[in-house]
Structures are given as structure tokens and as C-alpha cells.
Amino acid sequence: MNSAVLNVKIDEALKGKLRHYAEVNNENLSTATQKLLLLAFEAVEEAGVSEEDIDNQHTEEESSVPFTPKEIKALRKLLKKKK
């Protein structure tokens, strides 16, 4: 089996749980992560959830009324405040 590197950002508490799981099961972090990901995919398959139900990157919201220039300006202003 070929190995690949996966860099992800997760919550510290979740990482702590993952480390604890790995320690309890005498596994390293990599092995435990791979094992749990495979179990999660199996659970998704058993639940009958399709990739399309999970991946929404290719979906678009339909809107019958486009934003007015004034609304767009207000949205941009709100987004700048969040930075």
C-alpha cells in the first residue's frame, strides 16, 4: 500500500482524544487516524449516504432576486469587519 501525507487542522480537544485512542489501542497516531477514517467511511456507506450528500462544493444556491449594489456593499463591509 502506498502512503500519502495528510495535513489537516483539527480542534485540540479532538487531537487529544485521537492521541488517547491511539495510546489505549497501542497504535501510533497515524495508524489510529487511518483506522478511524476507514471506520467512518464504512459507517457512511452503511447509512446509505452518498458522496453527493456530503460534498457540497459543487452546489450553488438558487436565488430569484440578485443582490442590489447597496446589499453587496453592506456584505463586503461585514466581511471586512470579521478579518
C-alpha positions in Angstrom: 0.0 0.0 0.0 1.3 3.4 -0.9 1.4 6.0 1.8 0.4 9.7 1.5 0.7 12.6 3.8 -2.4 14.3 5.0 -2.1 17.6 6.8 -5.3 18.8 8.5 -6.2 21.3 11.1 -8.4 20.0 13.9 -9.6 21.1 17.3 -7.0 20.5 20.1 -9.6 18.5 22.1 -10.2 16.2 19.2 -6.5 15.7 18.7 -6.2 14.8 22.4 -9.0 12.2 22.0 -7.2 10.8 19.0 -3.9 10.6 20.9 -5.7 8.9 23.8 -7.4 6.4 21.5 -4.0 5.6 19.9 -2.4 5.1 23.2 -5.1 2.9 24.6 -5.0 0.7 21.5 -1.2 0.6 21.4 -1.1 2.4 18.0 0.7 5.4 16.7 -1.3 8.5 15.8 -1.0 7.7 12.0 -2.4 4.2 12.4 -5.2 5.3 14.7 -6.2 8.1 12.4 -6.3 5.8 9.3 -8.3 3.2 11.2 -10.9 5.7 12.4 -11.2 7.3 9.0 -11.8 3.9 7.4 -14.5 3.1 10.1 -16.1 6.4 9.4 -16.3 5.7 5.7 -17.8 2.3 6.3 -20.4 3.8 8.6 -21.3 6.3 5.9 -21.6 3.6 3.3 -23.9 1.5 5.7 -26.0 4.5 6.4 -26.7 4.9 2.6 -25.2 8.4 2.5 -23.7 9.3 -0.9 -20.7 11.5 -1.7 -23.1 14.0 -3.2 -24.9 14.3 0.2 -21.6 15.2 1.9 -19.7 17.2 -0.7 -21.4 20.5 -1.4 -18.6 22.2 -3.1 -20.3 21.9 -6.5 -23.7 23.2 -5.4 -25.0 26.7 -5.9 -27.7 28.5 -4.1 -30.6 29.5 -6.3 -31.8 33.0 -5.9 -34.6 34.5 -7.9 -33.6 38.0 -6.8 -29.9 39.1 -7.1 -28.3 41.3 -4.5 -28.6 45.1 -5.1 -25.4 47.1 -5.2 -26.3 48.5 -1.8 -26.7 45.0 -0.3 -23.3 43.9 -1.9 -21.6 46.9 -0.3 -23.1 46.1 3.1 -22.0 42.4 2.8 -18.4 43.5 1.9 -18.4 45.8 4.9 -19.5 43.0 7.2 -16.9 40.7 5.8 -14.1 43.2 6.3 -15.1 43.6 10.0 -14.6 39.9 10.5 -11.0 40.0 9.4 
